[in-house]
C-alpha cells in the first residue's frame, strides 16, 4: 500500500465523521484515490460506505518522515477495512449528521446544474447558522456559474423560472437577513450573479446591496470595482427605481476612487473597458484622461472586439482622446481583423470616426476597402453600405473610388430588389436618396449608363414617397450635380403646384432643411435646367417661390486665405501685366471668380475691359472646396466649373493644397502655366 495514498489520521476521522448523512457527493479532484470504510473508524455512522476520491485527503509524499509513517500504520490497524479505488464519485449511505462548511463548498463546486446547487443549499445551508455567509455567497455564485455554461452565443442570460423558485428566493432572503456580515467582494459577486440571472431590478435586495456598498468601496480591488460599475450602469438607466439616487451616488463615488491612481492597478481590457462604459458618461475630465492613458498602455494587446468597445466607450462619454494617434490605432485594430464584421458594426464605427473627426488616410482607405469587400461578397448589404457612405465618407468629403465603383455596379444589377428584403434597414426611397447624396457630395460622376438608368427608374417608382417626405427637391438638386437630368415625369411631379405649395407653405418640423435652404435648392435646380437642358421651359408658377434677390446672388464664392491669395496674385503678375488680370470678378450670371484673364485670337492677354476671344476663369480651390486629402473638387464646386464651361469660359484651377507645397517662384510660375494649358483642353 503506497504511502502516497494515505491521509492524516486526524483529517480522516474528522472529515469522514462530518460526512454522515450526505447521500451523494461528487468530486472532480483526481488527486486522491483513497477510500473508504468500516465501523472501525471512530464516529462514522455504522454501515456507511465511501467510494472514489476525497479531495480533502492530502496524500503523503514519498519522502514522508517516520512519524508520519507511524500514524499511517496506526490508521491501518484501526481501519482494517480500507479499500482503494480509481477516481470516481463518492457515495455515502446513511441519513444522520451534516457535513461541514468546507464539505458543502466542495459540493457546490462539483455540481453540474443550478438545480443541484439549490438542492444542496436547501439541505445544508440554514437560516440560523452563523456560518451561512460564505455558503450563501458560494451558492448564489455557483447557480450563476453553472447556468451560464449552458448558454448559447447571443442567448439572454436571465432565467426567471430559476430566480423565482422558492429555493433561490430563500437564498436571497438569507442575503438580506445577514447583509452586515458580508464583505465588499462578496456583495459584488452576489450583485453580479443576481443581475445576470435576471432578478427583478425592483427587488429589495438590490436596494440593500447598493446602500451597503458605499461602506465597502475601499475594500474593493480594481477588478471588483469594474464588475460593480458594470452592474450599476445597467441599473442607472431605469430612473423609476426607488433606489436610483443611491445608484448614481455610488457611481459618482466610484468615479472619485477610480479617478486617482487606482485605475492603474491592473491594466486589462476586461477591467478597463467595463469601467469606461459604466463611469464614462458621468466622469470628469481627469478621469477621462486617466482612461485614455490606460487604453494607450494596452492598445497593442487589444482584440478587434475590445478595440471596438473602447471606441464606443469614448464615444458614449463624449470624449475625444488628446493623443491624435489613439483613435486611428484602435480603428486599425478593428479593421485589421481577419474575422468578418457585421454590417451594423460598420455603421457604428462610421459614427464613432465621424465624432472623433478621424481623417487618417490609411484608416479611411482600409475602411472603404472592407465595405467594398463586404458588398462584393453579399449584395444584400447594399442599402447599409450606401447608408454608411452617405453618413460618413460623403459627410467628410472622402472619395474612395473602389467603394463607389462597387456601389455603382451592385446598384445597377440589384436596384429592383432594393427595399424588398425583410428586416430592419433603409427603405428603397431612402437608399436612393443616400446613393445620390453619396455620389453628388464627392463628385463621383463615373457612373455607367446602366446605373444612371437604374437611378431614374428607381426614382420614378418612389416619387410619391419622396414627395410625401419632402425630400424630392433635395434629391433632384443632388441628381443634377452629378450630371443626371431628371426625366419629364419627375420634373412634372417636382414642379407641380400641389407639391411646391406644400413644400413652402405647410410647416413641417421633421425636415432638417430650412425654408431658405429649400428655396436655394430650387434656384440651383432651375439654373442647372436652364444651362443643361435648354429646351425645357419652367412652369410659370415656379418663379414665385424663388426670391428676387437670389437672381443677383453671388454663387459659390470661395474663402481664400489672404496669404494664399497674395502669393497667387504675385505669380500672376510675373506672367502677365497687372492690367490684364481682373481680380474678384463676378460674371453676368452671378458666378464669383477669383480672377479673370482675357486672351485675344493670338493667345495674348488683353487688358481688363477689352473684349477677348478666350476668357479664362480662375478659381482658387481651398480645402473646403475639395475632397478630403485630394485635389478633386466637391460636387458643388464641380457643378460651378461645369456651368462656367457651358457659359463659354475656360477654367483654371489653383488647388491650395498643391500650391502650398511649391517652394520656389519658378515652381509656382510653372504650375500656373500648366494650369492655363489644362484649361484650354
C-alpha positions in Angstrom: 0.0 0.0 0.0 1.7 3.2 -1.2 2.4 6.0 1.2 1.1 8.4 -1.4 -2.4 7.2 -0.9 -2.9 7.9 2.8 -4.0 11.0 4.6 -3.6 12.3 8.1 -5.4 10.4 10.9 -7.0 13.5 12.4 -8.2 14.7 9.0 -9.5 11.3 8.0 -11.5 10.8 11.2 -12.9 14.4 11.3 -13.9 14.6 7.7 -15.5 11.2 7.4 -17.4 11.8 10.6 -18.7 15.1 9.3 -20.0 13.4 6.2 -22.6 11.4 8.0 -25.9 11.6 6.3 -24.8 13.1 3.0 -26.1 10.6 0.5 -24.3 11.8 -2.7 -21.2 13.8 -3.2 -19.4 14.2 -6.5 -15.8 15.3 -6.6 -13.7 16.4 -9.6 -10.4 16.2 -7.8 -8.2 13.5 -9.3 -5.5 13.8 -6.6 -6.7 11.2 -4.1 -7.8 7.7 -4.7 -8.1 6.7 -1.1 -11.2 5.4 0.1 -13.4 4.0 2.4 -14.5 2.3 5.2 -15.7 0.1 8.1 -17.1 0.5 11.5 -13.5 0.7 12.9 -13.3 4.4 12.0 -14.4 6.4 15.0 -17.7 8.4 14.8 -18.6 7.1 11.3 -22.2 6.2 11.1 -22.5 2.4 11.1 -22.9 1.0 7.6 -21.5 4.0 5.7 -19.5 3.2 2.6 -17.3 5.6 0.7 -16.2 5.1 -2.9 -14.0 7.3 -5.0 -11.7 10.3 -4.4 -11.9 12.5 -1.4 -10.4 16.0 -2.2 -9.7 16.9 1.4 -7.4 13.9 1.9 -3.9 15.2 1.2 -1.6 12.2 0.2 1.8 12.0 1.8 4.9 12.4 -0.4 7.2 9.5 -0.8 9.7 11.2 1.5 7.4 11.2 4.5 9.1 11.1 7.8 9.0 8.2 10.3 6.4 9.9 12.5 4.0 10.2 9.5 4.5 6.6 8.6 3.8 5.6 12.2 0.5 7.5 12.1 -0.3 5.8 8.8 0.3 2.4 10.4 -1.9 3.3 13.3 -4.8 4.2 11.0 -4.4 0.8 9.2 -4.6 -1.0 12.5 -7.9 0.8 13.4 -9.4 0.7 10.0 -8.5 -2.6 8.5 -11.4 -2.3 6.0 -9.9 0.5 3.9 -10.0 -0.2 0.2 -8.6 1.6 -2.8 -10.5 2.6 -6.0 -9.9 4.6 -9.1 -11.2 8.2 -9.1 -15.0 8.4 -9.4 -17.9 9.5 -7.4 -18.1 9.4 -3.6 -21.2 7.9 -2.2 -22.1 7.7 1.5 -25.0 5.6 2.6 -26.6 6.9 5.8 -29.0 9.5 6.9 -27.7 11.2 10.1 -25.4 14.2 10.6 -24.4 17.2 8.4 -21.2 18.0 6.5 -19.0 20.9 7.5 -18.7 24.2 5.6 -15.7 23.1 3.5 -17.5 20.0 2.5 -20.6 21.8 1.3 -18.3 24.3 -0.5 -16.8 21.3 -2.3 -20.2 20.0 -3.2 -21.2 23.4 -4.7 -18.0 23.4 -6.8 -18.7 19.9 -8.0 -22.3 20.4 -9.0 -23.3 20.4 -12.7 -26.6 22.3 -12.7 -28.2 25.1 -10.9 -30.9 22.7 -9.6 -28.2 20.6 -7.9 -26.8 23.7 -6.2 -30.3 24.7 -4.9 -30.9 21.1 -3.7 -27.7 21.0 -1.7 -28.3 24.5 -0.3 -31.8 23.6 0.8 -30.4 20.7 2.9 -27.2 22.1 4.4 -27.5 26.0 4.3 -29.6 27.0 7.3 -31.0 30.5 8.0 -29.8 30.5 11.6 -26.3 29.1 11.0 -23.7 31.7 11.7 -21.5 30.1 9.0 -24.0 30.6 6.2 -22.5 33.9 4.9 -19.8 32.1 2.8 -22.2 29.3 1.9 -24.9 31.6 0.6 -22.3 33.6 -1.4 -21.0 30.4 -2.9 -24.4 29.0 -3.6 -25.7 32.1 -5.5 -22.4 32.4 -7.5 -22.4 28.7 -8.2 -26.0 28.9 -9.5 -24.9 31.6 -12.0 -21.7 29.8 -13.0 -23.5 26.5 -13.7 -26.3 28.4 -15.5 -24.0 30.4 -17.9 -22.2 27.2 -19.0 -25.3 26.1 -20.8 -25.9 29.4 -22.6 -25.7 29.6 -26.3 -23.9 32.5 -28.0 -26.2 35.5 -28.0 -28.7 33.9 -25.7 -30.1 36.1 -22.9 -28.5 35.2 -19.5 -31.7 35.7 -17.5 -33.6 32.7 -16.1 -36.8 33.9 -14.5 -38.0 30.5 -13.6 -34.8 29.9 -11.7 -34.7 33.1 -9.8 -38.3 33.0 -8.9 -38.1 29.5 -7.4 -38.6 29.1 -3.7 -35.1 27.7 -3.1 -33.4 30.6 -4.8 -35.6 33.2 -3.1 -34.7 31.5 0.2 -31.0 32.3 -0.6 -31.8 35.9 -1.4 -33.7 36.2 1.8 -30.7 35.0 3.8 -28.5 37.6 2.0 -30.9 40.4 3.1 -31.1 39.0 6.7 -27.3 38.9 7.3 -26.2 41.7 4.9 -24.0 43.3 7.5 -21.8 40.2 7.7 -20.8 40.3 4.0 -17.6 42.0 2.8 -17.4 44.1 -0.3 -16.1 41.4 -2.6 -18.8 39.0 -1.6 -21.5 41.7 -2.2 -20.1 42.5 -5.6 -20.1 38.8 -6.7 -23.7 38.3 -5.4 -24.7 41.5 -7.1 -23.3 40.3 -10.4 -25.0 36.9 -10.2 -28.4 38.4 -9.4 -28.2 40.9 -12.2 -27.0 38.3 -14.8 -29.7 35.8 -13.7 -32.4 38.4 -14.3 -33.7 39.1 -10.8 -36.3 41.9 -10.9 -34.3 45.2 -10.5 -37.1 46.3 -8.2 -36.3 43.6 -5.7 -35.4 44.9 -2.3 -32.1 43.0 -2.2 -30.7 45.4 -4.9 -31.7 48.4 -2.8 -30.0 46.9 0.3 -26.8 45.9 -1.6 -26.4 49.3 -3.2 -26.9 51.1 0.1 -24.4 48.8 1.8 -21.8 49.0 -0.9 -20.9 52.6 0.0 -19.3 51.3 3.2 -17.2 48.7 1.4 -15.8 50.6 -1.6 -12.3 51.0 -0.1 -12.2 47.2 0.3 -12.6 46.5 -3.4 -9.8 45.9 -5.8 -10.0 47.3 -9.3 -11.5 44.1 -10.7 -14.4 44.2 -8.3 -14.8 47.9 -9.0 -15.1 47.1 -12.7 -17.8 44.5 -12.0 -19.7 46.7 -9.7 -19.6 49.7 -12.1 -20.9 47.5 -14.9 -23.9 46.3 -12.8 -24.7 49.8 -11.6 -24.5 51.2 -15.1 -27.3 48.8 -16.1 -29.5 49.8 -13.2 -28.8 53.5 -13.7 -30.8 53.5 -17.0 -34.0 52.8 -15.1 -34.9 56.1 -13.4 -38.1 54.6 -12.0 -36.2 52.5 -9.4 -36.7 53.8 -5.8 -33.0 53.5 -5.2 -31.9 55.2 -8.4 -30.4 58.1 -6.5 -28.3 55.6 -4.4 -27.1 54.0 -7.7 -26.0 57.4 -9.1 -24.3 58.3 -5.8 -22.4 55.0 -5.8 -21.3 55.5 -9.4 -20.1 59.0 -8.6 -18.1 57.6 -5.6 -16.5 55.1 -7.9 -15.6 57.9 -10.3 -13.7 59.6 -7.5 -11.9 56.5 -6.5 -11.0 55.3 -10.0 -10.1 58.9 -11.0 -7.0 58.6 -8.8 -4.2 56.0 -9.2 -6.5 53.0 -8.6 -7.2 52.7 -12.3 -3.6 51.8 -13.0 -3.6 48.8 -10.6 -4.5 46.3 -13.3 -4.4 47.4 -16.9 -6.5 44.8 -18.7 -9.3 45.2 -21.3 -11.8 43.2 -19.3 -11.4 45.6 -16.4 -10.8 49.0 -18.0 -13.4 48.8 -20.8 -16.4 48.0 -18.4 -15.2 50.8 -16.2 -15.2 53.2 -19.1 -18.6 52.1 -20.2 -20.1 52.5 -16.8 -18.3 55.5 -15.4 -17.5 57.4 -18.6 -20.8 59.3 -19.1 -20.6 60.8 -15.6 -16.8 61.1 -15.3 -14.9 64.4 -15.1 -12.1 65.4 -17.5 -9.4 64.0 -15.2 -11.0 60.5 -15.1 -11.5 60.5 -18.8 -7.8 61.4 -19.3 -6.8 58.6 -17.0 -8.9 56.2 -19.0 -7.1 57.4 -22.2 -3.8 56.8 -20.5 -4.8 53.2 -19.5 -6.1 52.4 -23.0 -2.9 53.8 -24.5 -0.9 51.3 -22.4 -2.9 48.3 -23.6 -3.8 49.2 -27.2 -1.2 46.7 -28.6 -2.9 43.9 -26.8 -6.5 44.6 -27.7 -8.6 42.2 -29.9 -10.8 43.8 -32.5 -13.8 43.4 -30.3 -12.0 45.1 -27.4 -10.9 48.0 -29.7 -14.5 48.4 -31.0 -15.9 48.7 -27.5 -13.2 51.1 -26.4 -14.1 53.4 -29.3 -17.8 53.0 -28.2 -16.9 53.9 -24.6 -15.0 57.1 -25.7 -18.0 58.0 -27.9 -20.5 57.5 -25.1 -18.5 59.6 -22.7 -18.3 62.3 -25.4 -14.5 62.5 -25.1 -12.1 62.9 -28.0 -8.7 61.5 -26.9 -5.9 64.0 -26.8 -3.5 61.7 -28.4 -4.0 62.0 -32.1 -2.8 58.5 -32.8 -5.0 56.6 -30.3 -8.3 56.6 -32.4 -6.5 55.6 -35.6 -4.7 52.8 -33.7 -8.0 51.5 -32.3 -9.7 51.7 -35.7 -6.7 49.9 -37.2 -7.2 47.0 -34.8 -10.9 46.8 -35.6 -10.4 46.9 -39.4 -7.3 44.8 -39.3 -9.2 41.7 -38.1 -9.5 38.8 -40.5 -12.9 37.9 -39.0 -16.0 39.2 -40.8 -17.5 42.3 -39.3 -21.3 42.7 -39.0 -22.6 45.4 -41.3 -24.4 47.1 -38.3 -21.0 47.4 -36.7 -19.7 49.2 -39.7 -22.4 51.8 -39.2 -21.5 52.3 -35.6 -17.8 52.5 -36.4 -18.6 55.2 -39.0 -20.5 57.2 -36.4 -17.5 56.9 -34.0 -14.9 58.0 -36.5 -17.1 60.9 -37.6 -17.4 62.1 -34.0 -13.6 61.8 -33.5 -13.0 63.6 -36.8 -10.7 60.9 -37.9 -9.3 61.8 -41.3 -6.3 59.4 -41.3 -5.9 58.4 -45.0 -4.8 54.8 -44.2 -7.8 54.2 -41.9 -10.3 55.7 -44.4 -8.8 53.7 -47.3 -8.9 50.4 -45.3 -12.5 51.1 -44.1 -13.6 51.7 -47.7 -11.9 48.5 -48.8 -13.6 46.5 -46.1 -17.0 47.9 -47.1 -16.3 47.1 -50.8 -15.3 43.6 -49.9 -18.4 43.1 -47.8 -20.6 44.3 -50.7 -18.8 42.1 -53.2 -19.5 39.0 -51.0 -23.0 39.9 -50.0 -25.0 42.2 -52.3 -27.9 42.3 -49.9 -25.8 44.7 -47.7 -26.0 47.4 -50.4 -28.6 49.6 -48.6 -26.5 49.5 -45.4 -23.2 50.2 -47.2 -24.7 53.2 -49.1 -26.1 54.5 -45.8 -22.6 54.2 -44.2 -21.0 56.0 -47.1 -23.6 58.9 -47.1 -23.3 59.4 -43.3 -19.5 59.2 -43.1 -17.5 59.2 -46.3 -19.7 61.7 -48.0 -20.0 63.9 -44.9 -16.3 64.3 -44.5 -15.8 64.5 -48.3 -13.6 61.5 -48.8 -13.6 60.0 -52.3 -13.0 56.2 -52.3 -13.0 55.1 -55.9 -13.1 51.4 -55.4 -16.0 51.5 -52.9 -18.0 53.9 -55.1 -17.4 51.8 -58.3 -18.5 48.7 -56.4 -21.7 50.5 -55.3 -22.4 51.6 -58.9 -22.0 48.0 -60.2 -24.0 46.4 -57.4 -26.8 49.0 -57.6 -27.2 48.7 -61.4 -27.6 44.9 -61.0 -29.8 44.8 -57.9 -31.9 48.0 -58.0 -35.3 46.2 -58.4 -34.7 44.1 -55.3 -33.7 47.1 -53.0 -36.3 47.5 -50.3 -37.9 44.1 -50.7 -35.7 42.4 -48.2 -37.2 41.6 -44.8 -35.7 43.0 -41.6 -34.7 46.5 -40.5 -32.9 48.7 -42.9 -33.2 51.8 -45.1 -36.2 51.8 -47.5 -35.9 51.9 -51.2 -36.6 55.6 -51.3 -34.1 56.4 -48.5 -31.5 54.2 -50.2 -31.9 56.2 -53.4 -31.6 59.5 -51.6 -28.4 58.2 -49.8 -27.0 57.0 -53.1 -27.5 60.3 -54.9 -26.1 62.2 -51.9 -23.0 60.0 -51.8 -22.3 60.5 -55.5 -23.0 64.2 -55.6 -21.1 65.2 -52.5 -17.8 63.7 -53.6 -18.4 64.4 -57.3 -18.4 60.8 -58.4 -19.6 61.2 -62.0 -18.0 58.0 -63.2 -21.4 56.3 -63.4 -22.3 53.8 -66.1 -25.4 54.3 -68.2 -26.9 51.2 -66.7 -26.6 52.7 -63.2 -28.0 56.1 -64.4 -31.0 54.3 -65.9 -31.4 52.3 -62.7 -31.4 55.6 -60.6 -34.0 57.2 -62.8 -36.1 54.1 -62.8 -35.9 53.8 -59.0 -36.8 57.5 -58.5 -39.9 57.0 -60.8 -41.1 54.2 -58.6 -40.8 56.1 -55.3 -41.5 59.7 -56.5 -44.7 59.9 -54.5 -43.0 58.6 -51.3 -40.2 61.2 -51.8 -42.8 64.0 -52.4 -44.6 63.0 -49.2 -41.4 63.1 -47.2 -40.5 66.4 -48.8 -37.1 65.1 -50.0 -37.9 65.1 -53.7 -36.4 68.6 -54.3 -33.2 67.8 -52.5 -32.8 64.5 -54.4 -33.4 66.3 -57.7 -30.9 69.0 -56.9 -28.2 66.5 -56.0 -29.0 64.5 -59.1 -28.1 67.3 -61.4 -24.9 67.9 -59.6 -23.6 64.6 -60.9 -24.9 65.4 -64.4 -28.1 63.3 -64.5 -31.0 65.4 -65.7 -34.4 64.1 -64.4 -36.8 62.9 -67.0 -40.0 64.7 -67.8 -42.3 62.8 -65.4 -40.0 63.5 -62.4 -39.9 67.2 -63.3 -43.6 67.4 -63.7 -44.1 65.9 -60.2 -41.5 68.2 -58.7 -42.8 71.4 -60.2 -46.5 70.6 -59.7 -48.4 73.4 -57.9 -49.5 71.0 -55.1 -46.0 69.8 -54.3 -44.5 73.3 -54.3 -47.3 74.8 -52.2 -47.0 72.0 -49.6 -43.2 72.3 -49.6 -43.1 76.0 -48.9 -46.3 76.9 -47.2 -47.2 73.9 -45.0 -45.0 73.7 -41.8 -43.0 70.5 -41.3 -40.7 70.1 -38.3 -39.5 66.7 -39.4 -37.5 68.0 -42.4 -34.0 69.2 -41.4 -33.8 71.8 -44.2 -34.9 75.4 -43.6 -37.2 77.3 -45.9 -34.3 79.4 -47.2 -32.3 76.2 -48.0 -35.3 74.8 -49.9 -35.6 78.0 -51.9 -31.9 78.0 -52.7 -32.1 74.3 -53.8 -35.0 75.2 -56.1 -32.9 78.1 -57.6 -29.9 75.9 -58.2 -32.0 73.2 -59.8 -33.7 75.8 -62.1 -30.3 77.3 -63.0 -29.0 73.8 -63.9 -32.0 73.1 -66.1 -31.6 76.4 -67.9 -28.0 75.7 -68.7 -28.0 71.9 -69.2 -31.5 71.4 -70.7 -32.1 74.5 -72.8 -35.2 73.2 -74.4 -37.0 72.8 -71.1 -39.4 75.6 -70.1 -40.1 76.1 -66.4 -43.8 76.4 -65.4 -44.8 80.0 -64.7 -45.7 79.4 -61.1 -42.2 78.2 -60.1 -40.7 81.7 -60.2 -42.9 82.9 -57.3 -41.0 80.5 -54.9 -37.6 82.0 -55.8 -37.0 85.4 -54.1 -35.8 88.1 -56.5 -32.6 88.7 -54.6 -31.4 85.2 -55.5 -31.2 86.1 -59.1 -28.5 88.6 -58.2 -26.9 86.4 -55.5 -23.2 85.7 -55.9 -22.9 81.9 -56.3 -20.3 79.7 -54.6 -17.8 82.3 -53.6 -14.6 80.8 -52.3 -13.0 81.7 -49.0 -9.3 82.1 -49.7 -6.8 83.0 -47.0 -5.2 86.3 -47.7 -1.6 84.9 -47.7 -2.6 82.3 -50.4 -4.4 84.9 -52.4 -1.4 87.3 -52.4 1.0 84.5 -53.3 -1.1 83.5 -56.3 -1.5 87.2 -57.3 2.2 87.8 -57.2 2.8 84.8 -59.5 0.2 86.0 -62.0 1.9 89.4 -62.0 5.1 87.7 -63.0 3.4 86.1 -66.0 1.0 88.9 -67.1 0.7 92.6 -66.6 -1.5 93.8 -63.8 -3.8 95.4 -66.3 -4.5 92.0 -67.9 -5.7 90.3 -64.7 -9.1 91.1 -63.3 -9.4 90.2 -59.6 -12.6 89.3 -57.7 -14.7 89.2 -60.9 -18.4 88.3 -61.0 -19.9 87.1 -64.2 -23.2 88.3 -65.5 -24.7 85.0 -64.4 -23.5 85.9 -60.8 -20.8 83.3 -60.6 -17.9 84.6 -58.5 -14.4 84.2 -59.9 -11.2 84.7 -58.1 -9.6 86.2 -61.2 -10.3 86.6 -64.9 -7.9 86.8 -67.8 -9.0 87.6 -71.4 -6.9 86.5 -74.4 -7.0 87.7 -78.0 -7.2 85.5 -81.0 -3.4 85.1 -81.0 -3.3 83.9 -77.4 -2.0 87.2 -75.9 -3.6 88.6 -72.7 -5.5 91.8 -73.2 -6.2 94.5 -70.6 -9.3 94.3 -68.5 -12.3 96.0 -70.0 -11.4 94.9 -73.5 -13.2 92.0 -75.1 -11.3 88.8 -75.6 -11.7 85.8 -77.8 -10.9 83.5 -74.9 -12.0 84.0 -71.3 -10.1 82.1 -68.6 -12.0 81.9 -65.3 -9.5 81.5 -62.4 -10.8 79.5 -59.3 -8.7 79.1 -56.2 -9.8 75.7 -54.7 -9.4 75.8 -50.9 -9.5 72.5 -48.9 -13.2 73.1 -48.1 -14.0 73.0 -51.8 -12.1 69.8 -52.5 -12.5 66.2 -51.4 -10.5 65.2 -48.3 -6.8 64.8 -49.0 -7.4 65.4 -52.7 -7.5 68.0 -55.4 -10.7 66.5 -56.7 -13.5 69.3 -56.5 -16.5 68.5 -54.4 -19.8 68.2 -56.1 -21.0 71.8 -55.8 -17.6 73.1 -57.0 -17.6 70.7 -59.9 -21.1 71.9 -60.8 -19.8 75.5 -60.9 -16.9 74.5 -63.1 -19.2 72.7 -65.5 -21.6 75.7 -65.7 -18.7 78.1 -66.4 -17.6 75.9 -69.3 -21.2 75.9 -70.6 -21.1 79.7 -70.4 -18.0 79.8 -72.6 -15.2 80.1 -70.0 -12.1 78.1 -69.8 -11.5 77.2 -66.1 -8.1 77.5 -64.5 -7.9 75.7 -61.1 -5.4 76.6 -58.5 -5.5 74.0 -55.7 -4.3 75.5 -52.4 -3.1 72.2 -51.0 -0.8 71.7 -54.1 0.2 75.4 -54.2 1.4 75.4 -50.6 3.9 72.6 -51.4 5.6 74.7 -54.1 8.8 76.0 -52.6 10.1 78.4 -55.3 8.8 81.1 -57.5 9.9 79.1 -60.6 7.8 76.2 -59.5 4.8 78.4 -59.0 5.1 80.0 -62.4 5.4 76.6 -64.0 2.3 75.4 -62.0 0.2 78.4 -63.4 1.4 77.8 -66.9 0.4 74.1 -66.8 -2.9 75.1 -65.3 -3.5 77.5 -68.2 -2.6 74.8 -70.6 -5.0 72.4 -68.9 -7.8 75.0 -69.1 -7.5 75.1 -72.8 -8.2 71.4 -73.2 
